């Protein structure tokens, strides 16, 4: 199948037994890649439209969030290629990260739409800055977190790629 060949060529979905958990975590890897790329665009748009004076707190949180997303996209990519038992520790970290990140994504979304204000961290954006944030943080960020959480939970709690002996 042509679509499977694309995934083989990019090194995704290569686990010995491809389960639902592997598929979710692989989709998370793709969404994480979209998040990383769109986040870079969002920073460029924000700097071009609103300038660089976000405040130290906002810059630090933004950079840390970006680096965490980048790192966990790589971890999800690797997880989609491994037996669940061989990647159990890493899947545990993906699960913790996804759970925490989902909560921060909800807060970020509420701040994006002005429902929650926290001026020390975030000024509610408008125009192109708002739309680029909606794409990167809401569309890709939330779906990345949810797919990683679901995939890692499936691989941790109910792995379907092990036989009766647990291997």
C-alpha positions as CSV (number, residue, x, y, z in Angstrom):
1,X,0.0,0.0,0.0
2,X,1.4,3.4,-1.0
3,X,0.5,5.2,2.3
4,X,2.2,2.5,4.4
5,X,5.3,3.0,2.2
6,X,5.4,6.7,3.0
7,X,5.4,5.8,6.7
8,X,8.1,3.2,6.2
9,X,10.2,5.7,4.3
10,X,10.0,8.3,7.1
11,X,10.6,5.6,9.8
12,X,7.2,5.7,11.5
13,X,4.8,2.9,12.5
14,X,7.6,0.3,12.4
15,X,6.8,-1.7,15.6
16,X,7.1,-5.4,15.2
17,X,3.4,-5.7,16.0
18,X,1.6,-2.5,15.1
19,X,-1.2,-2.0,17.6
20,X,-3.8,0.7,18.3
21,X,-1.5,2.2,20.9
22,X,1.4,2.3,18.3
23,X,-1.0,4.0,15.8
24,X,-2.1,6.6,18.4
25,X,1.5,7.3,19.4
26,X,2.6,7.5,15.8
27,X,-0.2,10.0,15.0
28,X,1.0,12.0,18.1
29,X,4.5,12.0,16.5
30,X,3.1,13.5,13.3
31,X,1.0,16.0,15.2
32,X,4.0,16.8,17.3
33,X,6.0,17.5,14.2
34,X,3.2,19.8,13.0
35,X,3.2,21.5,16.4
36,X,7.0,22.1,16.3
37,X,6.9,23.6,12.8
38,X,3.8,25.7,13.4
39,X,5.2,26.9,16.7
40,X,8.2,28.3,14.9
41,X,5.9,30.1,12.5
42,X,3.9,31.5,15.4
43,X,7.0,32.9,17.0
44,X,8.0,34.5,13.8
45,X,4.5,36.0,13.2
46,X,4.3,37.2,16.8
47,X,7.7,38.9,16.6
48,X,6.9,40.4,13.2
49,X,3.5,41.7,14.3
50,X,3.9,42.4,18.0
51,X,7.7,42.7,18.5
52,X,10.1,40.9,20.8
53,X,9.1,42.5,24.1
54,X,7.1,39.6,25.6
55,X,8.8,39.7,28.9
56,X,11.3,37.2,30.3
57,X,8.6,34.9,31.8
58,X,6.7,34.6,28.5
59,X,9.9,33.9,26.6
60,X,11.1,31.3,29.1
61,X,7.8,29.5,29.2
62,X,7.5,29.6,25.4
63,X,11.0,28.2,24.8
64,X,10.6,25.5,27.5
65,X,7.2,24.5,26.0
66,X,8.7,24.3,22.5
67,X,11.7,22.2,23.6
68,X,9.5,19.8,25.6
69,X,7.1,19.4,22.6
70,X,10.1,18.8,20.3
71,X,11.6,16.2,22.7
72,X,8.3,14.4,23.2
73,X,7.5,14.4,19.5
74,X,10.8,12.5,19.0
75,X,9.9,10.1,21.9
76,X,6.5,9.4,20.3
77,X,8.2,8.8,17.0
78,X,10.5,6.3,18.6
79,X,7.7,4.7,20.5
80,X,5.7,4.0,17.4
81,X,8.6,1.8,16.2
82,X,9.3,-0.3,19.4
83,X,7.6,-3.1,21.3
84,X,5.7,-1.6,24.2
85,X,7.7,-3.6,26.8
86,X,11.0,-2.3,25.3
87,X,9.9,1.3,25.6
88,X,7.8,1.1,28.8
89,X,9.9,3.7,30.8
90,X,9.8,6.2,27.9
91,X,6.1,5.6,27.4
92,X,5.6,6.4,31.1
93,X,7.3,9.7,30.6
94,X,5.3,10.4,27.5
95,X,2.1,9.7,29.6
96,X,3.2,12.1,32.4
97,X,4.2,14.8,29.9
98,X,1.0,14.5,27.9
99,X,-1.2,14.6,31.0
100,X,0.5,17.8,32.3
101,X,0.6,19.3,28.9
102,X,-3.1,18.7,28.3
103,X,-3.8,20.8,31.4
104,X,-1.5,23.6,30.3
105,X,-3.0,23.5,26.8
106,X,-6.5,24.1,28.3
107,X,-5.1,27.0,30.3
108,X,-3.3,28.4,27.3
109,X,-6.5,28.1,25.2
110,X,-8.5,30.0,27.8
111,X,-5.8,32.7,27.8
112,X,-5.8,32.8,24.0
113,X,-9.5,33.6,24.0
114,X,-9.3,36.0,26.9
115,X,-11.3,33.9,29.3
116,X,-8.4,33.8,31.7
117,X,-6.0,36.7,32.0
118,X,-2.5,36.4,33.4
119,X,-0.6,39.5,32.3
120,X,2.7,38.4,33.9
121,X,2.7,35.4,31.5
122,X,0.6,36.3,28.6
123,X,-1.1,39.2,26.8
124,X,-4.2,38.0,24.9
125,X,-3.2,38.2,21.2
126,X,-5.2,39.6,18.3
127,X,-5.1,39.3,14.5
128,X,-2.4,37.2,12.9
129,X,-0.8,36.4,16.2
130,X,-4.1,35.0,17.6
131,X,-4.7,32.9,14.5
132,X,-1.2,31.5,14.4
133,X,-1.5,30.6,18.1
134,X,-4.8,28.9,17.5
135,X,-3.2,26.7,14.8
136,X,-0.1,25.8,16.7
137,X,-1.3,25.7,20.3
138,X,-5.0,24.7,20.0
139,X,-5.2,22.6,16.8
140,X,-1.8,20.9,16.9
141,X,-0.8,21.3,20.5
142,X,-4.0,19.9,22.1
143,X,-4.4,17.0,19.5
144,X,-0.7,16.2,20.0
145,X,-1.1,16.0,23.8
146,X,-4.4,13.9,23.6
147,X,-3.0,11.5,21.0
148,X,0.2,11.0,23.0
149,X,-1.8,10.5,26.2
150,X,-4.1,8.0,24.7
151,X,-1.4,6.1,22.9
152,X,1.0,6.0,25.9
153,X,-1.9,4.8,28.2
154,X,-2.8,2.0,25.8
155,X,0.8,0.9,25.5
156,X,1.2,1.0,29.2
157,X,-2.1,-0.4,30.5
158,X,-3.2,-2.7,27.7
159,X,-0.4,-3.5,25.4
160,X,-1.6,-5.8,22.6
161,X,1.9,-6.6,21.3
162,X,2.9,-9.1,24.0
163,X,2.2,-12.8,24.1
164,X,0.9,-14.8,27.1
165,X,4.4,-14.8,28.7
166,X,4.6,-11.0,28.7
167,X,7.2,-10.7,26.0
